[in-house]
Amino acid sequence: MATDINKAQFIKDFKDQLYEDFMVKNSDATAEEQFVALAKVIKNYVRPDWFRQKNGIVADKKKTAYYFSIEFLPGKMLQTNLLNLGIYRMVEAALAENGVALNDLVAAERDMALGNGGLGRLAACFMDSLATIGAPGFGNGIRYKYGLFKQKIVNGYQVELPDAWLSSEGNVWETKKPHSAVDVKIYGNVYLEPHDGGVLKPVYENVKTLHAVPYDMPQIGFQNGVVNNLRLWDVEIPEKYELDYPTLADRRRVEDITSVLYPDDSSREGQSLRLIQEYFMVSAGLQTIVKSYAKMGLPMTAIQEKVAVHINDTHPAMAVPELMRILMDDYGVKWSDAWTSTIAVMSYTNHTVLSEALEKWDAALFKEIVPRIHQIVGEIDRQFVAKWASKVDACVVDNTRIIRNGQIHMANLAIIGGHSVNGVAKLHTELLIEDVLKDFYTIFPEKFNNKTNGIVPRRWSQIANPKLSNLIDDLIGKGWRRDIHELKKLENLTSDTAVLAQLDLVKTANKQRLADYAKKMLGIELPVNAIFDVQVKRLHAYKRQLLNVMHIIKLYQDLKANSELELTPRVFIFGAKAAPGYHFAKSVIKIINELAALVNNDAEIGDKLKVVFLENYNVSLAELIIPAADVSEQISTAGKEASGTSNMKFMMNGALTLATLDGANIEIKDAVGEDNIIIFGMDKNAVYDHYQKHDYNARAIYDNNPEIKRVVDAFVDGTIPNIHYEGHEIWDALVSYNDEYFLLEDFDDYVKKQAELATLYANDKQTWQQKALINIANSERFSSDDTIELYAKEIWEIN
Ligand SMILES: *Cc1c(COP(=O)(O)O)cnc(C)c1O
């Protein structure tokens, strides 16, 4: 085991690796070279455990869960891997003795950003947790050459640059596995030819064959000797079919398949390339899974006893017809048996209630790209309709069938073709049952269940916040590092004023760490005695960054009207990427930056108000920002945020949550009690009431509320310099187009709760830290180790 390695052995391994890879002495090596060498040494240490786990699947006939996700957002892996191996302190000390600062090597690693936001981050947390609970659970995804775009702010605008995360060394954590490559067929025609005994076999014509090559990455459990596998697929041109791709342009079209992650996680990207990506990942992954099951020598019709496949959001939903295809066409299983097995193997997580994000494909395009899959989906749809037409209302069948009006509904495919569909927070699952998927609920009530999201506690406490972690060690011992539930013991200390003072010191130190970063990046001084009020997440109208902006404008206007006004100093911190084609979201970014320029450079305002937008929000930046937050802004329109996970990260780091009753905010409130969270605004019922009655009138609020009018008009009356059409776009969205996300209705309560919070911070720091401590203590409820334990038991039935 790696934990047996001592310093002398480690340093020898490290120096040998530097020599082997770069022919360089440690004293002459760059931080990048040292990082690469260290990563390779770690990989060598875990190789035996990794190999054993992968081979154990077939050898021990272990039931395994395969988590299919079009996104994985792990961020950096160096610290996590060292921590989970149990050699963090040893390596840090050994390197220091040899003149190397571990932090410099951490800085040299690039973020692995093969995801947009919460969805991909959840998949990454789950990989860590699966290994940590010791469950056989492997990931399947795409090895995009370019991750999520790199965001630069130029003139206040978002500029997108390619994120070439693969250095010339490739990804040091991965191992290419050419011998596990498989072929994936797309395009062409397929017809069925009768064989002996009436069996129909598909005949393919004019297909394009792609070569899918896996790259495996170790997923190391927390100090338990378990190493799972994350398999990412890359595309190559198969040697055998080279003649099908004669020109450079042909080759480039193939390479494009694994080139870029679609930088939009909220609306459909209507391009055939995305459909090819989805099928490529699903087909390559499932072919290898079925192959390895076949090696166990068990009957194909019992595959569900050894294999569970999870469909994370709809993108991998073609797993349903693809497993049918493999079982029938490649292994001769008959339809009814294949169907029974497929339903038992498959399960699906829904991540959104936004209708524009429910994935649909044009049936003609689908037929062109994956003709055999199209046939199978057609037959699944036909049988579904035939079975249910006599049992439920016609409109229920119509709302749940897969193919309707020339479109293929991927969520419907995932629900019909699996045995489980889960939402990601209690409210979200309720909304699926009552509203979004209610017709499915009448047919398959037994399939529905809730699995509230979680976060991997080690990254979001021990790694992101070493100062807080050390304080917790002093207060309750180190047991919490292994068993996060021990954080609960902190609740006994909430009246200990010395503890609260220490907590305050830790927070201030983390704020200073972030202030140093802001100084370096933006040249701006952030006063650490101010409230650090943070909203970091993807930019989307429903997340309502604009409501936060409106509050800042109000404070600014108040201060300009009365420079004597008593105001608790505040620093507003934003981080957010907008999908490149999402005009409104980009306008909000521009406005935040121009508002920041206005506020920060106004001598009258001074240190009372600062606004910063930190560019290129990603996992590493999250690890820096979240520990420094006093206030966590979770202010989505009630009913719109499926769960949220940054809300949990903030809580674990002692921020107070300012929130609507949405997603997991509700469960955070239940965990900490309503005195230790600040709730404002309409709840889901109030929002739905407006939908039902069609009685929301933003114009009336604007006309009758002078303060709101003053704030909204600031977007167009020159108050904020250097914004042009952006201000009008926002004004129109709020007033002319009736404020789809109810900012104007929620504004007054938001402002009121913000003021109360500021007063508490200014007058009673001790009570504030008490609430912070209660939040930290109860964050144990949101460990993804527990979430994944429930998936393993209740959905996948693995040990
Ligand atoms: C946790 C996380 C998210 C998800 O944030 P929400 O506020 O839950 O939407 C997005 N991006 C990154 C980099 C994260 O770490």
The ligand as an SDF file (V2000), in Angstrom:
LIG
                    3D

 15 15  0  0  0  0  0  0  0  0999 V2000
  -20.4090   23.2670   -7.2260 C   0  0  0  0  0  0  0  0  0  0  0  0
  -20.0980   23.8980   -8.5150 C   0  0  0  0  0  0  0  0  0  0  0  0
  -21.1320   24.2860   -9.3770 C   0  0  0  0  0  0  0  0  0  0  0  0
  -22.6040   24.1380   -9.0250 C   0  0  0  0  0  0  0  0  0  0  0  0
  -23.0320   25.3340   -8.4190 O   0  0  0  0  0  0  0  0  0  0  0  0
  -24.5930   25.6350   -8.1400 P   0  0  0  0  0  0  0  0  0  0  0  0
  -24.5750   26.8820   -7.3570 O   0  0  0  0  0  0  0  0  0  0  0  0
  -25.1080   24.4870   -7.3540 O   0  0  0  0  0  0  0  0  0  0  0  0
  -25.2410   25.7810   -9.4590 O   0  0  0  0  0  0  0  0  0  0  0  0
  -20.8060   24.8810  -10.5790 C   0  0  0  0  0  0  0  0  0  0  0  0
  -19.5230   25.0860  -10.9300 N   0  0  0  0  0  0  0  0  0  0  0  0
  -18.4970   24.7400  -10.1300 C   0  0  0  0  0  0  0  0  0  0  0  0
  -17.1090   25.0110  -10.5740 C   0  0  0  0  0  0  0  0  0  0  0  0
  -18.7450   24.1280   -8.8990 C   0  0  0  0  0  0  0  0  0  0  0  0
  -17.7230   23.7720   -8.1220 O   0  0  0  0  0  0  0  0  0  0  0  0
  1  2  1  0
  2  3  1  0
  2 14  2  0
  3  4  1  0
  3 10  2  0
  4  5  1  0
  5  6  1  0
  6  7  2  0
  6  8  1  0
  6  9  1  0
 10 11  1  0
 11 12  2  0
 12 13  1  0
 12 14  1  0
 14 15  1  0
M  END
$$$$
